[in-house]
């Protein structure tokens, strides 16, 4: 055979055997020669992580406003923060404790970073034409103190929530999702609420033990009830992601 024989031509399926370095679709056009890009696996984890960070930052800002409905005392972030636990349940159930810990620590970092940014912006000298400095300080000035309690409560509460969720799943496998959702929420929200309320109460104007008890108990009961009420949404979100995550079905099958 001649040493100059024409090498075999690649099969038609060859381009589809290599993941596109510009995204998660192997059929996507390859970049021009000389342009290198990191591959990005197809996963919904990054979207959930983004939601984690946004919800935490917005709820910390909303929490600076005290809110009262009749005898019920709460704060302006009351309708946002429970969503973080829903996302925490999704991450823990689908991706496991290590991924949940990564999401929690990442959102913790960006929550602290947002507080630092607010502090810097407040400290910057206001322009002569800017007339809202006092209002800006009134709204965002307490945020670092709120964030201190919120982030500490969030960190401990979410880690406990993820830990309980995963440990219960190790015993129940794919069954009894409701049990791990409720048990993890009862533990995580209790610690989270106590830590946050202890720091946030003086900032939003709560100055008596009765008001503090109202604030803490109502907050805890409310967050746990929200978990129960929106459990069908949590079920649907978990099922939707499980069906679309490439590795989950294979991992679940191997555990049977």
C-alpha positions in Angstrom: 0.0 0.0 0.0 1.3 3.4 -0.9 2.3 5.7 2.0 0.6 8.5 0.2 -2.8 6.8 0.3 -5.7 9.2 0.9 -6.8 9.0 4.5 -10.4 7.8 5.2 -13.0 10.5 5.0 -14.9 11.2 8.3 -18.3 9.7 8.5 -21.4 11.9 8.3 -22.0 11.4 12.0 -18.6 12.6 13.1 -19.5 16.3 13.5 -22.2 15.3 15.9 -19.9 13.3 18.0 -18.0 16.3 19.3 -19.8 18.9 21.4 -19.7 22.4 20.0 -17.2 24.5 22.0 -19.5 27.6 21.6 -22.5 26.1 23.4 -24.4 23.0 24.3 -25.7 22.1 20.9 -23.3 19.8 19.0 -25.0 20.7 15.7 -24.3 24.4 16.1 -21.8 26.0 13.7 -18.3 25.7 14.8 -16.3 28.9 15.5 -13.8 30.2 13.0 -10.3 28.7 13.1 -8.3 30.5 15.8 -11.3 31.3 18.0 -11.5 29.1 21.0 -14.4 28.9 23.5 -15.1 26.9 26.6 -17.8 24.3 26.3 -20.9 24.8 28.4 -22.8 21.7 29.4 -26.5 21.7 29.0 -27.9 22.3 32.5 -30.5 24.4 34.2 -28.4 24.9 37.3 -27.1 28.3 36.2 -30.6 29.6 35.8 -31.6 28.5 39.2 -28.4 30.0 40.7 -29.2 33.3 39.0 -32.7 33.2 40.6 -31.1 32.5 44.0 -29.0 35.6 43.8 -31.7 37.9 42.5 -34.2 36.8 45.1 -31.8 37.2 48.0 -30.7 40.7 47.0 -34.3 41.9 46.4 -35.6 40.4 49.6 -32.8 42.1 51.6 -33.9 45.5 50.2 -37.6 44.8 50.7 -36.9 43.7 54.3 -35.9 47.3 55.2 -39.6 48.3 55.2 -41.8 47.2 58.1 -45.2 46.1 56.9 -48.3 45.5 59.0 -51.6 43.8 58.1 -53.9 44.3 61.1 -52.1 42.6 64.0 -49.7 40.9 61.7 -46.2 42.5 61.6 -43.7 41.5 58.8 -41.4 43.2 56.3 -41.5 44.1 52.7 -39.5 41.0 51.6 -42.1 38.6 53.0 -43.4 37.4 49.6 -39.9 37.0 48.1 -37.8 35.1 50.5 -39.8 31.9 50.6 -39.1 31.5 46.9 -35.4 31.1 47.8 -36.4 28.0 49.7 -38.4 26.7 46.8 -35.3 27.1 44.6 -33.2 25.5 47.4 -35.5 22.5 47.4 -35.2 22.2 43.6 -31.4 22.3 43.7 -31.1 19.9 46.6 -33.6 17.4 45.1 -32.2 17.5 41.5 -28.5 18.2 41.9 -27.6 17.1 45.5 -26.0 18.7 48.5 -22.7 19.8 46.9 -24.5 21.7 44.2 -26.9 23.2 46.7 -24.0 24.3 48.9 -22.3 25.9 45.9 -25.5 27.8 45.1 -26.0 28.9 48.7 -22.4 30.1 49.1 -22.5 31.9 45.7 -25.7 33.8 46.5 -24.3 34.5 50.0 -21.3 36.2 48.4 -23.3 38.3 46.0 -25.7 39.3 48.7 -22.8 40.6 50.7 -21.4 42.2 47.6 -24.6 44.1 47.0 -24.5 45.4 50.6 -21.0 46.7 50.0 -22.1 48.4 46.8 -24.9 50.2 48.6 -22.6 51.4 51.3 -20.1 52.7 48.7 -22.9 54.5 46.7 -24.2 56.1 49.8 -20.8 57.3 50.8 -20.1 58.9 47.4 -20.5 62.7 47.4 -23.9 63.6 46.0 -24.0 66.0 43.0 -25.4 69.5 43.7 -28.5 68.8 41.6 -29.3 65.4 43.3 -32.0 66.0 45.9 -32.7 62.5 47.0 -29.6 61.7 49.1 -31.5 61.5 52.4 -34.3 59.3 50.9 -31.6 57.1 49.3 -29.9 56.7 52.7 -33.2 56.1 54.5 -34.1 53.2 52.1 -30.7 51.6 51.6 -28.8 52.8 54.6 -30.0 50.0 56.9 -29.4 47.3 54.2 -26.0 46.3 55.5 -27.5 45.6 59.0 -30.4 43.8 57.4 -28.1 41.8 55.2 -25.9 40.8 58.1 -28.9 39.0 59.8 -30.4 37.9 56.5 -27.2 36.4 55.1 -26.3 34.6 58.3 -29.8 33.2 58.7 -29.9 32.4 55.0 -26.6 30.6 55.1 -27.3 28.5 58.1 -31.0 27.9 57.3 -30.4 27.0 53.6 -27.6 24.7 54.4 -29.7 22.9 57.0 -32.6 22.8 54.5 -30.4 21.2 51.9 -28.9 18.8 54.3 -32.2 17.5 55.6 -33.6 17.3 52.1 -30.8 15.2 50.9 -30.6 12.9 54.0 -34.4 12.2 53.8 -34.0 11.5 50.1 -31.3 8.9 50.8 -33.9 7.0 52.8 -37.0 7.6 50.5 -35.3 7.7 47.1 -37.8 9.1 44.6 -40.8 8.5 46.9 -42.4 10.9 49.4 -41.1 14.1 48.0 -43.7 15.9 50.2 -42.0 14.5 53.3 -38.6 15.9 52.5 -40.0 19.2 51.3 -41.9 19.8 54.6 -39.3 18.4 57.0 -36.4 20.4 55.4 -38.5 23.6 55.5 -39.5 23.2 59.1 -35.8 22.9 60.2 -34.3 25.4 57.8 -36.9 28.1 58.2 -36.9 27.9 62.0 -33.2 28.7 62.3 -33.3 31.2 59.5 -36.2 33.1 61.0 -34.8 33.2 64.5 -31.4 34.5 63.3 -32.8 37.1 60.9 -35.4 38.4 63.3 -32.9 38.9 66.1 -30.8 41.2 63.9 -33.5 42.8 61.8 -36.1 43.6 64.4 -34.3 46.7 65.9 -33.5 48.0 62.4 -37.2 48.1 61.2 -38.4 49.6 64.5 -39.4 46.6 66.6 -38.6 47.5 70.2 -40.6 45.1 72.5 -40.6 41.4 73.2 -44.2 41.0 72.2 -43.6 42.6 68.9 -40.5 40.5 68.4 -42.4 37.3 69.2 -45.1 38.4 66.8 -42.6 39.1 64.1 -40.7 35.8 64.5 -43.7 33.5 65.0 -45.7 35.0 62.2 -42.7 35.0 59.9 -41.9 31.3 60.6 -45.5 30.1 60.3 -46.0 32.2 57.1 -42.9 30.8 55.4 -43.8 27.2 56.3 -47.4 27.7 55.1 -46.1 29.2 51.8 -44.0 26.0 51.3 -47.2 23.9 51.7 -49.4 26.1 49.6 -47.0 26.3 46.6 -45.9 22.7 47.0 -47.7 21.8 43.7 -45.5 24.4 42.0 -42.4 23.0 43.6 -43.4 19.5 42.5 -43.9 20.7 38.9 -40.6 22.6 38.8 -38.7 19.6 40.2 -40.4 17.2 37.7 -39.8 19.6 34.8 -36.1 19.9 35.5 -35.6 16.2 36.2 -37.0 15.4 32.8 -34.7 17.8 31.1 -31.4 17.4 32.9 -29.4 14.9 30.7 -27.7 13.1 33.6 -30.6 12.8 36.1 -32.5 9.9 34.5 -29.3 7.9 34.1 -28.3 8.6 37.7 -31.8 7.7 39.0 -31.8 4.5 37.0 -28.4 3.4 38.3 -29.6 3.8 41.9 -32.4 1.3 41.4 
